[in-house]
């Protein structure tokens, strides 16, 4: 069979939903970092591509690609978030989150809003200077729907692997277009609940 035939069959399989288990997250291995290290970030991009930091408050950060990664995980890079200017007076509406937007047309294979809606499983490695309970949020733009799941960081400055599953949603169709479909957010601070000196994220799937 020719190489062109192989590629055509692969494309047809993808269009038909034949490639199951594909990662919806882009650059989850944190390998591509075209901006390199960016300092004095209040909200914006830096370090690995596709991931963004959003903050409300007075803090500032350095964002970078780091060679520290979980041993034995096959990953070689992580996204490092360092607090360089701490917010000395946290308010109830202060927050810090890191996020990635997933394009709506890339979500059609999960069949949301149908009787065949598929569940989504998020897995990632995280390393933080502060232990405690943290939140991951899925926000669906088309239907203004939020799903929040908690996870616990048990040991400071130690890589920990987390897996979180949300069930398939049979209501609320996601438009098949190039707009934002789901915003996936890791909340590092909300009000005065959580405060980190530094955090690293790796192997997002």
C-alpha positions, -999 to +999 in steps of 0.1 A: +000+000+000+013+034-009+022+060+017-005+084+003-030+056+007-020+051+043-025+088+050-058+089+032-071+059+053-058+076+085-077+108+077-108+089+069-106+070+102-102+103+121-132+119+103-153+089+113-142+091+149-119+060+145-090+075+165-103+073+200-085+085+230-068+114+212-057+143+234-078+174+232-051+194+249-025+210+226+011+210+238+003+191+270+039+178+271+051+215+273+076+209+246+069+240+224+077+274+240+081+300+213+078+329+237+105+314+260+107+330+295+084+360+301+088+381+333+065+405+351+034+388+338+001+400+353-021+382+328-010+366+295+013+340+279+048+329+286+067+296+286+050+267+269+026+277+241-012+275+244-013+279+282-023+312+296-022+328+331-051+350+342-050+369+375-072+394+393-052+413+420-018+428+424+005+399+419+030+393+391+047+362+377+075+348+357+064+321+332+089+297+317+095+262+303+114+242+328+135+210+325+120+196+358+096+168+350+082+138+368+107+109+370+097+079+349+067+097+333+084+100+298+078+138+300+109+161+299+094+196+303+070+214+326+054+249+327+068+268+356+049+296+373+069+317+398+054+345+419+078+374+417+055+401+431+032+388+459-002+404+465+003+418+500-034+424+506-056+397+491-092+406+484-122+383+482-123+387+444-086+381+438-078+350+418-051+332+398-058+306+372-040+289+343-060+278+314-062+265+278-091+271+254-102+240+234-117+250+200-153+241+195-148+221+162-122+200+179-148+189+205-174+174+181-161+138+186-172+138+222-208+140+209-220+165+236-257+171+236-266+137+222-276+104+238-241+091+229-222+119+247-188+107+259-171+113+292-139+133+294-109+123+315-082+149+324-048+137+337-018+158+346+013+161+368+015+190+392+041+203+417+033+232+440+049+249+470+016+249+489-004+218+497-042+217+500-074+213+479-074+229+444-100+232+417-101+223+380-129+239+361-145+231+327-164+261+313-185+255+282-189+288+263-219+280+241-241+270+270-225+290+298-220+258+318-194+253+346-182+220+360-158+221+390-138+192+404-114+192+433-081+175+438-056+175+466-018+183+466-005+163+495+032+170+495+049+204+488+074+206+460+067+170+449+054+158+416+019+143+420-002+126+393-039+135+391-068+120+371-103+136+370-133+124+349-165+142+341-195+122+327-208+127+292-234+155+289-264+147+269-277+183+268-264+215+253-247+211+219-213+227+212-214+246+179-192+231+152-171+263+145-137+278+153-149+296+185-140+287+220-157+254+230-144+245+265-121+265+287-101+243+310-088+261+341-066+252+370-074+276+399-043+284+420-060+311+441-095+322+447-100+350+473-077+340+502-082+303+499-050+292+481-017+310+476+013+296+459+049+307+457+055+285+426+038+258+407+048+235+378+024+216+354+034+187+331+019+159+310-016+174+305-038+149+287 
